[in-house]
Every structure is written in structure tokens, then in C-alpha cells.
Amino acid sequence: MTSSRPSLLLLDTASLYFRAFFGVPDSITAPDGTPVNAVRGLLDFLTRLIGQYQPTHVACCWDNDWRPQWRVDLLPSYKGHRVVEEVPAGSDVEEVPDPLAVQVPVIAETLAALGIAVVGADGYEADDVIGTLATGAPMPVNVVTGDRDLFQLVDDQAPGGPVRVLYTARGVGRHEVLTDAVVQEKYGVPAARYADFATLRGDTSDGLPGVKGVGDKTAASLLASYGDLAGVRAAAADPGTPLAAGMRAKITAAADYLDVAPQVVAVVRDIELGELDLRLPGTAADRPAPADSQELARLVERWGIGNSVERLLEVLR
């Protein structure tokens, strides 16, 4: 049973099904032996999160393009270490374990049969879809992710209600709720400056080199002193500022990177997504749970996911 107070739960779906795949035993299989640990794990995560937060609206946000070409054009190293096959004029193939790859379509089909919205946009990552849906939402938003990049969306003062991140680095059951105060305490910068912080520090998991010699503490100190990335660069270019010569040289040497990285790091917030119905199944007569009981029954029988599906349906009804 969901709450009557509107709220939106946005899931970084790939982040969660990767976590499920690596966290749920691979002995969990369909009747034919196909692994379904990621499928069942993701459904169980949904059950836990919906039961705990009782949202009225939910979107499983999808990577239609996990490595958009426009980001690669700006910064060729972006996620480059994850590429296992380059596809000319197409989307490069990401390194995904084969037993997980076969489960991703099953996840999408099961969510569709349940009636839980899956939202993606060609040429964009799930982060960008989340950023677009969270920005200007007319209700409070909880973003579920293991990706620190989305900390830039945290906003306790958003007009529709607070935007918070449920950070799953320690597990979905032990997730951390990030507010403005938590981001400030953890990183020494306000959430609104987190993208600048990440740009300066870099992130090897995304192929962002950062400014050589600048880690978390230095990045936070620079932003505290000069306000934002533009202020830091202006200070480096002005010999009259008290910025140390060594740091001035490092920032200047990283000019080419700093020219493009902010666009790569910034989550897009204005994708045209068209009309969406994100109401959770079971919240209205025209949003039954499940949306397609016949198809869901077929999937349950084919993949042996009945227990996880039934637990999720219990919190939807």
C-alpha cells in the first residue's frame, strides 16, 4: 500500500541490476538453468524500496546509451576502459558478464508486465533521464543509485519538495540518505557544487582524469576559497590571487580537460521525454497491479521468478 502523499522514486536501474547480479548467488536460476539472480535481486530491491518509502510514482531509468557519443567527443577517455567492442556510428559495447546480459531483457519485460515505468532516451544515460525527471518534479524525489555523480541533484529546497539520493554503495538494505547537509559533511562542498568538485578530483571509474594532484580535500578547499570551478580557474589565471604557484600551474596545465569536463560531468536536466505516466501500479483504477497479468504469468513460469514477483505485488496492492 503506497502513501497518499505524492512522491517520486527514481531508480538508476543498471546500477541496481549490476549490484543484484554480483550480490545474489548465481545458483538462482530459471527452470532451464538460465541465471535469474539479477532479475530476482532487482525485483526484491524494488519491493524493499517501495515498501519503505511508499512512493506514488516510480520510474526505472534506463541507459539507452551508456556512453553517449557527444560525451566521448568532448572527452575521449570517458568510460573508455569499459569498452569491449567499438561500434562505428553506433553505441559501443560495454563490458557486461554474459550471465547478466541475458537477464537484462527479462528485467525489462517483467517491469513492463508489472506496469512499472521504464524510461530511457536515445543518446542519453540513465543519469540524464533521472536528472530531467528530478528537476522541476512537483513532488519530493528519492533517487536510488550507487553512482556518486548523481549527488549533484541533491536539493533540500527544490520547489516540489526535497530531492535526495538513496546511495546504495553499502547495499540497498543499508543505503545512505544524502541530503544537502550530508553532502556538505562528507565532501566539504554543497551539493550544488558537487559536479565542480567531481570535475576537479576526477573519477577513474568514469575515465575522468581530474586535475593532477587534486584529491577530495584539495578540490573542496579550492571551491571553498573561490566559489565554483569558474572562480578556481579565474584565480589560477590571476597572479594577484593567493593561490599557491604549484596549484596554479596544475590548474593551468589541465586547461584542455577543464574546458570540456564540466559538460561531461553535468547531468542533463532538460531531455524531451514526452508524456509519461509514472504512477505506481495499484495506485488508481486505471493503473492495475500488474498491468498485464497474462504476460506476467508467462514470465513467472518461464523464468521461475514467482516468489520475487509475488512479494512485489503484495506491496503494490
Buried (B, 14 or more C-beta within 10 A) or exposed (E): EBEEEBBBBBBBBBBBBBBBBEEBEBEBBBEEEBBBBBBBBBBBBBBBBBBBBBBBBBBBBBBBBBBBEEBBEBBEBBBBEBBEEEEEEEBBBBEBBEBBEBBBEBBBBBBBBBBBBBBBBEBBBBBBBBBBBBBEBEBBBBBBBBBBBBBBBBBEEBEBBBBBBBBBEEEBEEBEEBBBEBBBEBBBBBBBBBBBBBBBBBBEEBBBEBBEEBEBEBBBBBBEEBBBBEBBBEBBEEEEBEBEEEBBBBBEBBEEBBEBBBEBBBBBBEBEBEEEEBBBBBBEEEBBBBBBEEBBBEBBEBBBBBEBBEBBBEBBE
